[in-house]
């Protein structure tokens, strides 16, 4: 192990809980191939906050770790770095490239969700969104998840066109890894502009599976939500 990897592993091991290990193992997909220490996510995030000054060149060593919580620490460090005030465009580019160049290790849904909005979406806020559409065409469901999850940041800034185009492209995706965050993205669109959400639903509702539709309509008034789910 490199020094940061070993020190972070030791710090996480000091916080381990057998019960938490069992809970994490139950929700981790078997194909992830990851080992689990058994640490609550709040403690992982707190530890990542303590390591936010870690040189970016050392983060890939965390992302490629065989331990789930160390990978989560790595993506959390990326996220915390992206939140820093005064971060310039080159700094954002480096975070973005670190994420995409090591996506093979960001292979569990919550690793994507922890970092894609600010690390990928924020960098692309004032740039071409073609990288998201390229990811949306990936053969890997986890990369398609990054495409729609990164768009959450665009939605929060009121930029809805590309997120809705991505949602339309991914609406028929065969993987729940993708269709669930599509529903979440649509729900967030509704927070910003209910009319745009309703227009989208009017056109595409029949293509949506029930879980995606339920997520998309979750914050609508009860009577409207019931009518859209019929």
C-alpha atoms as one frame of an Amber mdcrd trajectory, in Angstrom:
protein
   0.000   0.000   0.000   1.089   3.580  -0.588   1.338   5.734   2.520  -2.025
   7.568   2.099  -3.767   4.310   1.228  -2.328   2.562   4.291  -3.095   5.424
   6.669  -6.651   5.755   5.405  -7.118   1.991   5.648  -5.915   2.066   9.264
  -8.213   4.988  10.111 -11.200   3.215   8.560 -10.333  -0.047  10.315 -10.445
   1.796  13.642 -14.053   2.731  12.825 -15.273  -0.629  11.565 -18.451  -2.294
  12.729 -19.397  -5.934  11.973 -23.043  -4.928  11.609 -22.194  -2.193   9.132
 -20.046  -4.610   7.145 -23.016  -6.950   6.785 -25.265  -4.090   5.647 -22.778
  -2.931   3.021 -22.201  -6.465   1.730 -25.950  -6.935   1.264 -26.230  -3.897
  -1.010 -22.953  -4.173  -2.932 -23.352  -5.929  -6.285 -21.362  -9.183  -6.262
 -19.685  -8.229  -9.532 -18.034  -5.203  -7.880 -15.303  -7.519  -6.592 -14.691
  -5.198  -3.639 -13.694  -6.040  -0.090 -15.547  -4.286   2.737 -14.183  -2.953
   6.017 -17.589  -2.063   7.483 -17.716   1.690   8.169 -20.739   3.997   8.266
 -20.840   6.434   5.358 -20.866   9.514   7.604 -17.583   8.362   9.096 -16.150
   7.727   5.628 -17.180  11.216   4.514 -15.751  12.787   7.669 -12.439  11.040
   7.059 -12.420  12.191   3.423 -12.893  15.741   4.666  -9.745  15.363   6.742
  -7.847  14.282   3.611  -9.177  16.906   1.202  -5.688  18.421   0.842  -4.275
  15.134  -0.469  -2.423  15.780  -3.722  -4.672  14.898  -6.630  -2.009  12.615
  -8.063  -2.508  10.299  -5.070  -6.293   9.963  -5.466  -6.156   7.318  -8.250
  -4.416   5.041  -5.767  -7.508   5.286  -3.571  -9.916   4.822  -6.468  -8.175
   1.596  -7.502  -8.174   0.157  -3.983  -9.760  -3.266  -3.482 -11.593  -1.815
  -0.457 -15.016  -0.263  -1.017 -14.685   2.355   1.727 -11.305   3.509   0.415
 -12.775   4.001  -3.045 -15.611   5.944  -1.416 -13.014   8.057   0.387 -11.351
   8.735  -2.971 -14.501   9.912  -4.755 -15.469  11.928  -1.676 -12.104  13.708
  -1.775 -12.810  14.573  -5.423 -16.221  15.914  -4.431 -14.849  17.976  -1.544
 -12.132  19.413  -3.768 -14.802  20.373  -6.340 -16.737  22.290  -3.653 -13.804
  24.515  -2.737 -14.289  28.226  -3.252 -11.990  29.776  -5.795 -11.301  26.564
  -7.683 -10.394  27.617 -11.213 -11.334  25.949 -14.484  -8.033  24.107 -14.766
  -8.521  22.698 -11.286 -12.006  21.513 -12.239 -10.624  19.977 -15.420  -8.091
  17.972 -13.423 -10.804  16.613 -11.128 -13.010  15.792 -14.117 -10.190  13.982
 -15.917  -9.241  12.050 -12.791 -12.821  10.800 -12.523 -13.237   9.828 -16.186
  -9.747   8.374 -16.597 -10.402   6.024 -13.684 -14.066   5.257 -14.281 -13.327
   1.542 -14.379 -12.845   1.772 -10.594 -15.921   3.943 -10.022 -18.009   0.837
 -10.514 -20.734   1.012  -7.858 -23.792   3.256  -8.086 -23.089   5.237  -4.921
 -19.507   5.975  -5.977 -21.012   7.671  -9.033 -23.699   9.472  -7.067 -21.200
  10.779  -4.517 -19.057  12.578  -7.071 -20.485  12.872 -10.600 -22.685  15.979
 -10.103 -19.946  18.324  -8.902 -16.871  16.656 -10.391 -18.270  16.011 -13.881
 -21.406  18.146 -14.140 -19.945  21.319 -12.649 -16.932  21.208 -14.975 -19.208
  20.907 -18.023 -21.579  23.655 -16.907 -20.108  26.204 -19.327 -18.859  23.694
 -21.915 -20.138  21.307 -24.548 -22.201  18.508 -23.034 -21.056  16.074 -25.718
 -19.037  14.069 -23.149 -22.290  13.289 -21.328 -23.965  12.131 -24.530 -20.899
  10.008 -25.279 -21.178   8.415 -21.829 -24.903   7.874 -22.431 -23.967   5.669
 -25.398 -21.487   3.598 -23.394 -21.919  -0.164 -23.204 -21.296   0.090 -19.450
 -24.413   0.891 -17.430 -22.332   2.561 -14.719 -20.982   5.060 -17.280 -24.504
   5.751 -18.516 -25.407   6.405 -14.881 -22.608   8.988 -14.725 -24.113  10.735
 -17.771 -27.513  11.313 -16.180 -26.240  11.799 -12.622 -23.741  14.467 -13.691
 -26.669  16.347 -15.224 -28.128  16.890 -11.734 -25.722  19.816 -11.354 -26.915
  21.350 -14.619 -30.523  21.034 -13.474 -29.746  22.779 -10.185 -28.435  25.729
 -12.188 -31.661  25.874 -14.220 -30.067  24.379 -17.343 -32.685  21.845 -18.451
 -32.316  21.223 -22.190 -29.437  18.759 -22.146 -30.609  16.903 -19.014 -34.007
  16.376 -20.634 -32.351  15.208 -23.853 -30.248  12.757 -21.844 -33.332  11.556
 -19.971 -35.131  10.954 -23.263 -32.167   9.003 -24.630 -31.906   6.823 -21.513
 -35.605   6.340 -20.803 -35.651   2.836 -22.315 -32.352   1.774 -20.779 -32.377
  -1.904 -19.769 -30.610  -1.263 -16.465 -32.127   0.061 -13.238 -28.708   1.580
 -12.586 -29.743   4.087 -15.252 -33.533   4.355 -15.210 -33.718   5.163 -11.496
 -31.483   8.254 -11.753 -33.412   9.222 -14.904 -36.511   9.372 -12.714 -34.611
  11.372 -10.113 -33.372  13.798 -12.781 -36.931  14.337 -13.976 -38.106  14.951
 -10.424 -35.400  17.598 -10.060 -36.454  19.180 -13.366 -39.934  19.499 -11.887
 -38.536  21.474  -8.952 -37.102  24.019 -11.376 -39.840  24.089 -14.018 -42.947
  21.974 -13.471 -44.228  22.828 -16.930 -41.147  21.314 -18.605 -41.592  18.141
 -16.562 -45.280  17.868 -17.433 -44.550  18.412 -21.120 -41.931  15.660 -20.998
 -44.315  13.290 -19.219 -47.117  14.034 -21.682 -44.841  12.979 -24.537 -42.941
  10.092 -22.966 -44.972   8.702 -20.064 -45.949   5.543 -21.970 -42.266   4.665
 -22.420 -41.474   4.914 -18.710 -41.403   1.955 -16.361 -43.310   2.272 -13.107
 -40.350   2.957 -10.778 -39.026   5.694 -13.075 -42.463   7.294 -13.375 -42.948
   7.088  -9.611 -39.666   8.900  -9.003 -40.390  11.508 -11.677 -43.805  12.397
 -10.234 -42.974  12.064  -6.539 -43.112  15.786  -5.724 -46.180  16.628  -7.807
 -49.538  17.327  -6.119 -51.292  14.090  -5.172 -54.134  14.410  -7.668 -51.772
  15.195 -10.529 -49.410  12.411  -9.511 -52.273   9.879  -9.456 -53.537  10.934
 -12.859 -50.082  10.577 -14.422 -49.568   7.112 -12.956 -52.809   5.672 -14.372
